Amino acid sequence: MEKGKGVMGAGRRWAVDLTDNSTSPSSRDVPDPPGFSRTSLEQDDSTVSRQKKDAESTWKAQKAWEVAQTPFKNLLMMGFMMWMAGSTVHLFSIGITFSALWQPISALQGVGKVFEPYKDSKVDLIAPKLLFIALNLGGLALGVWKLNTLGLLPTHASDWVSSLPPAQEVEYSGGGIPLY
């Protein structure tokens, strides 16, 4: 027995022929119901394809803006984690701080790859990319600020030159914040 052949012989075993060979009036002679328009069904392909392309372009633009705003969520979370880590120098605070520095740097290196799926001739990606870059630079500034509060940034000449005495902490009566 050949593959695809039924038990009964040649052809398909279960086939239905839907062609109308009758001499009776066909359904095309029946008038359309009120409110029905065949012109809407017979739109040319260029209009339909243009509408699909426009819908795809708006979708890509929306997704590009969503991707551009994701560093804001990371910025808030990293700020909270840095606050929870405290201002003393220990392994956890240093790890959080360097993570806060590394994430924006790696994100800024891959801006082109992040927005690659949303490239389109009708989608302007300049503004979402600028927002993405600005938010990541804000995250980088947050990490540098935390490095400074931990005292890990070389901000005085004595940090660079070993023969100079270290900077003195001067306290004022306004709350014990050290001044240099």
Secondary structure, DSSP 8 states (H G I E B T S, - for coil): --TT-BTTBSS-SS--------SS--GGGS---TT--HHHHT--HHHHHHHHHHHHHHHHHHHHHHHHHHHHHHHHHHHHHHHHH-SS-SHHHHHHHHHHHHHHHHHHHTHHHHSGGG--TT---HHHHHHHHHHHHHHHHHHHHHHHHHT-S--SGGGT-TTS-----B--TTT---B-
